[in-house]
């Protein structure tokens, strides 16, 4: 099943949170921050700044999480995307 977002909505799939810090400290489940880097999976017809396949930074708790075919996606407005990661 495909997701086709409307208007300026973007469908993203969040990347996994880091299990260890840069200095090598292993993080427990409670200490992990919600990941902010995601991959764009689908875009609505009014989206202008990003394209499918882009890696993006998002606001921490923006969008609506949905589950489809066993996968978890987030649908958010384009304005909630802060930057493209290159």
N, C-alpha and C positions, 0 to 999 in steps of 0.2 A: 504494500500500500504506500502511496506517495503523499506527501504533505505539500499542498500548494497554498502558500500564505497570500492573504489579501492585502491590498493597499501598500503601506510602507513597513509591513511586518517582515521579520527575518527569522528563519528557523536555524538554530545553532545546536551543535552537540558539544557539550563541555568536555574538556580534556581531564584526565585523571589528576588528582591532587598529588603533590610531591610527598613521598613517604619519608624522605630525609632532608635535612637542611643542607646548605652549602658546606657547613663545617662538619657534617657527618652525623648529626644527632637524629635518631629515629623518632618520628612523630607518632603519637598515639592517635586514635580516631578522633578524640575530643580536641586535640591540639591542631588538627589540620584545618586550614582555612578553606572556605569554599573557593574552588578554582575560578579564575576570571578569564582564562584563555580558552577560546572555543573555536570550532571550525564551522563556517557557514555552510549549511546543507541545502537551503532553499531561500529564495527571495521573492517578495511581492513585486507587482508591476511598477510601483512608484519608488522603489529603492534605487538610489543613485550612487551611493558611495562605496558599496561593497559588492562582491560577486561570489558565486558559489565556489567553495574551495579556499577562500581567504581565511587566515587565522586572525582572530580579533580579540580585543580586550573589551570586556563589558562591565557595567556597573555591578557591584557585588550581588545584590539581591533583586535584580530586575528581571522582568519577564514572567512567563507562566510555564511551569514544567508540565510536560505531557509524556505519556508512555504510549508507544505504538510498536507493535510487533516485537515486544520484549526490549526495545531500546528506549532510552530516555532522551528527550529533546527539550529545548527551551524555545518558546516563541516570544519575541520581544519586538519593540518598535526600533526602527533604525536609529533614532536619536539616543537610544540606550547603549549604542556601540561607541566606545570612546576612541578606539584607534585600531589600525590594521597592523599586525605584527609581521615584520619582514625578516 
